[in-house]
Amino acid sequence: MTAEDFAYAWRRVLNPATGSPVAGMLYDIKGARDFHQGNVSDPGYVGVQALDEQTLVVELEEPTSYFLQLLAYPATGPVPRHVVERYGEAWTEVNNIVTNGPFRPKSWQRGQSMVFVRNPEYGGRFTGNLQQINLLPLKGTAAPKMYEDGTLDVLDLRLLPPLEMDRARQRHAGEYLSPPCLATIFVAFDMSRPPFDDVRVRQAFVLATNRQILGDVIWRGYVFPATVGFIPPGMPGHSVGVGLPYDPKQARRLMAEAGYPGGRGFSIAEALTPHEREPLSKHLGAQWQENLGVKITWQQIKYGAFVERVCRELPSISLVRWVADYPDPDNFLRIGLGMWLHGWGNESYAKFVREASRSMVQEERLDLYKRADKILVEEAAVMPLNYVRQHLLIKPWVKKYPTSATMGWFWKDVIIEPH
């Protein structure tokens, strides 16, 4: 692997012919936007080049404070040019792919299993002792049973409904681990049309929502109630002392001011949620009907269909989760909310986010992000509901299992004792 592998990979992401959905993440590189949008056809126009085999030179459009954090994002990794050009879209098939990580794929039965084996040619630090990894995409009651009988070394409890999570955690209390996760579940509104183009209506919906109960009762304490800013705890820039409280009386007053006294005359086109958030959507609907007099009928669909639908056109209300792509507030307030602020514009918010992205003084930029976050939640452009945590059961013979708040896994450092 050489520096040119990175330069090739980044230009490939930005090439319009590739159709990468995340090409915009690299727009901070000089010339990247023009090349990706077809204004320039020469890939050499992009400000990334290999000076020699070990030196990658990157020129940015302007000072970019989060750029080093952005390099943790998978789209900035290298790809094997000779394999991509030989196999085209099939370059990631098990029999074709070439990797340089600590493990390489052995088999992949789509929707059933993936098997990885240790890569003897890996040159980095390898502190664990795993020789093979078996990944199983499990749902329902099969997962706890397989953990019970020792088939699974690690079980992600988020696969289970809250009551099932409770049972599994209590049964294996000494094997339960809850690492941090940089993620926020939130309600997004289509603010380009009535009724949510009216800030009073959005604020009323927030004031009518008891997020403490959502976290403590509906999710049984497996999430933190997001009663303050949008940026989750654990990430620099997380705000406290901002946001709207639970106040149904004030919510009803605002709805009446907006022309919907007691919920009369209020209607929306569509409320959409992925299947796995159905308990949350049901409780939201019940609270809004009780406190505002409005009836919201949620439509539950599969996650893939949900993503496809909201990318076409935003529903009136969406129930969304954002997990950090890279560990910086920019990923939440700019990237994460890019499509969800449709119809809302606040010059101060945009100014603070932009200034923070260019500031090289950490204390200054975090203050700017906090000021932006305050505007976001107090104008109810979105409604943060919960801050997410990870929930794992790990067998006693797994002596080392590093985790990441951005949901990465470090299998090269896992240690399993004989058992």
N, C-alpha and C positions, 0 to 999 in steps of 0.2 A: 504494500500500500504506500502511495506517495501523495504529496500535496495535490497533484493533478487530479487524483481520484475525488478529492473534495470539490475542487473547482468544477469538474465535470458534473458531479452530483447536484451541485447548487444550480448550475445552468440548466440541467435537465429538469429540475423542479420548476424553474421559471419559464421553460420553453412552453409556449401555448399548446403545442402539439401533444405534450404529455398529459395535459388536462388535470394537473395536480390541484386538489381543492384547498391546499394550504400554501400555495405560491405566495400569497400576500404576506405571509410571515417573514419573507425575505426582502420585502420592499425597502427596508432600511439600507440595503446595499446600493451603491451608486449605479444608476441605470437599470436596476432590476424592474421597476414598475414599467418603464417604457418598453423594455424587451418583452415582458410578459403580456403586455396589452397590445403588442404588435406594432407599436410606433417605430421600433427599431428591429431589424431582422438579424443583425450581426451579434451572435452570442458574446463576442469579444468586447462588446460595449459594456457588459456587466462588470462592475468593479471587483472582480475576484480573479486572481491569477496565481499560478505556482511559480514562485521565484526560482526555486530549485526543488529537488525531491522532498526536502524536509521543511520548506518554508512556504506558507500560504499567506498571501497579501490580500487584505480586504479593505476596500475604500467605501466609506459610508456617505450617504447623501448629506448628513449633518451629524453633530454629536448625538450619540444614542446610548443613554445610560444603562439600558437593560440588555445590551447586545451580548455580553458574556453569558448572561443567564439564558438568553435565547439559544445559545449553542448547545444547551442540554436537550433541545427539542429534536426528536428523531429525524425530521426532514433535513437537518443539517449534517447528517451522517454521510459517509462515503458509500458509493455503490460500485460494483465491478463493471466497468465499461465494456469489457470484452464479452461478458455474459449477457448484459442488457442488449447489446447490439446483435448478438448472435440469436437470442431466443425471443426478443421483443417482450410482449406482455407475459409470456410464459417464463420469464427469467427467475421468478420467485418459486416456481415449482420445486419440490424436494430434490428431484433428480438433476435440476439445472443450477440451483442457487449456489453461489460461492460466498462464504462469510469469513470474517476474521475475528469473531468473538470467542468467548470461552467455551461456547457450545455450538454445535451445528445440527441442523435437522436431520433426523433419521427417517421419520415417517410422519405423514399427515393424512388422517382420514377426516375429511371436512365434517364438522359438527359432532365428531365422536372423540377424537384424541389427537394429540401431537406428542411426538417423542423426540427428545434432543439428547445427543451424546457429547461427551467432553471432546473438545478440539485439541489434539496433541500439538498442533502448530501454534496455539495461542501464546503470545509473547508477554502478556501482561501479568499482573499479580493475581495469583489464584490461591486464596487462603482457605478455601473449603475442601471437601473431599467427595463431592458428588461426581459420579461417572455417567449418570443418566437421569433425565427428568421426564416424567410422564404427566402431561397436562390433560385434564378431563373437564369438558364444559358441562357441568352438572346442574340440574334444577330439581326442585321438589324434594320429596322425602328420600330419594336415593342417596343424596349427599351425606346426611347425618348417619345413615346406616353404614355406608362405606367407611366413614370415619370411625364408627364404633368398632367395626371388625378389623381395623388396622390397615385397610386397603389404601386409605389416604393418610399422608403425613401431615398435611395442612388442609384446613377447610375454611373457605371464605364464607362467613355467616351471612353476609349480605345477600346471598342467594336465597335466603329463607325469609318468610313473613316474620314480623316482630315477635309473635307468640312462640313460633318455632325457634327463633333465635334465643329467646329466654330459656326454653327447655334445654337446648343444646349447651348454652353457656353455664347453666346451673348444674347440669350433669357432669361438665368437665371444667369446673371453676378454676382448677389449678393449671389448666392448659389454655386459658383464655388470654388473648392479648388485644389491646385496642390502641394501635399506633395512630398518630395524627394523619390528617388528610387535608390538603388544600382544596376544598370543594364547597360550593354553596348551592343549595336548592332554592329556587326562587320562582315567583310568578311574574310573567312578562305580559304586558298589555299592548295591543295594537293602538298606538296613540295617534295614528293618522286619520282616524274617523271616530264618530260618536259611538259609544258614550265616553270612551277612555281618552279622547282628546281634551277632556275637561279635567284639570288637575284636582278639582274637588271630588270628582267621582273616584279617581285613583286613590286619593288620600282616604276617602271613606272606606274603601275596600281594605286598606291597610289597617285603619283604626278599628275595623270590625273583626279583625283576625287575632285570636289569642294564640300567639306563636309559642308561648310557654306551654300551653296544653298540647299543642301539636307535637312538640318535642318530648315532653315528659309522659304524656298519656298515649297518644296515637303511635309514636315511635318508641315508647317505653324507655326513654332515656338514652336511646342509641345514637341520637344526634343532639347537638346543642341548639337551642332556640336562637334564631338569628334576629335578635331584637335591636341590633345596632346597625353597623354598616354592611356593605355588600362584600368587602374584602374579608376573607375568613380569618379567624384567630390563628396565630402561628406564622402568618405572612407579614413581613414588614408593611406598615401602612394601615393595619387593622385599626378601625376607629371604635371608640366607646363614647357614650354620651351623645350619640346622634340618633336620628330615626324617629319614627312616630310610635307612640305607646298604644296599648289596647284601650280604646275609649269608644264603646258603642254609641253613647249618647252624642258625642261630637260627630261620629260617623253619620248618624241619622240626620243631624242638623245640616251637614254638608250635602248629603243626598237631596234634602229638601231644597236647599239653595240652588242646586244644579237642575232642579225641575223634576225630581223623582221622589216626592214625599211618600214615605212608607214603601218605597220600591215601585210605586205605580208608574206605568208607562216605560219601565226599564226593560230593555231586551238587548241581547247580543247575538252575533251571528254564529259563533262557534267557540267552544272551550275544549282544548285538546290536551291529553296527557298520555305518556307511555303507560303500558299495563302495570309495570312494577310500582307506579306511584298512585295506584287506584285508592288505597286506604287514605292517603293524604288528600286526594281530590274530593273524596266523599265528605271528609270532615270539613274541608273548606266550604263546600257547597252548603252543608248544614249550618255553619256559622254565619254565612252571608245571608241565608234565608231567615235565620232567627234574628240577626241584628240589623239587617237592612231591608228585609221583606222582598228580596230578589230571589228568583229561582234560576239556578245555573245547572244546566244538564251537561255533564262532562262526557266526552267521547274518548274511550280508551282504545289505543291502537298499539301495534308492535313498534318497538323503538326505531327500527329502520324506516318504517312507513311514516313515523312521526317526524324524523329528520327530513325525509323527502318532502313531506307536506309543508312544513314551516319554511323550508327553503324556497318553495314556490310562492307562498303567500302566507302572511302571519294570520293565525286565528285571532279572535278578539282577546282570548286569554290562553296562555300556554303555561304548562308546568314544566320547568326546565332545571337541569343540573349542569353546573360548569365545574370541571376539574382542571386545575392549573396545567397548562402546557409547559410553562417554565415559571420558576419561583420568583415572580416579580409582580407588583400591583398592576403594571401595564397590561399584563395578560388578562386581568379581570376587567378593568375599567375601559380598556380600548378594544382588545381582541374579543374577549368573552361577551361583551355587550354590543358588539358591532351591529348585528342584525336586529337586536331586540329593542333598540332605541328608535325604531322607525317612527317618524312623525313627531319626535321630541327633539327640541333644540334648546340648548342653554349655552350661551356664549362663555360664561364664566367656567362652566364645567369643561368645555372643550379647551379653553385657554389653560386651565390648571393641568389637565392631562398632557397637553402638548408641552408645556413648560417643564413638567416633571420628566418627560422623556428625554429632554435635552440637557437637564441639569446634571452636573457631575458631582454635586454635593449631596450626599445621601440624606442628611437631616433636612435639607431644603426640599428635596424632591418628595420625601415621605410626607412632609407637611402639605405640599400641594396635592398629593393623592388623597389625603384625609379631607381636605377642603372640597375636593371634587366628590368624594364619597358622600359627604354630608348633603350636598346639593341633590345628588342622585336619589337618596332615600327619603329626603324631606319633601321633594317634589313627587315622590312615589312613581318615578319613571319605571322602576321595578320594585317588587316586594320580596326582600330576602325572607326566607322561611326557616331554613335549617342550615347549620354548618355540619358537614359530614365528618365522621370518623371511620377508620377501618376497624373491622371486627373479625378476628381470626381465632381458630382453634389450632394449636400446634402440639404435636405429640411430644412426650417427655424426651424421646430419643433424638429430637431435633435440638441440638445444643446451641446452634447459632443460626439466626434467621433475620438478617438485616432487612429493613423495610424503608420505603421512601414516601414522603408526604405527597409526591406527585404520582404515586401508584406505580413506581418502577420496582423491579425485583432484581436482587443481587445473588443469583443462584451460584455464582462462582465463589461466594463467601459462605455458603451454607455448610454446616457440619452436622452429619447424622452419625450417631454412635451405633455400633452393632446392637441388634435387638431381635 
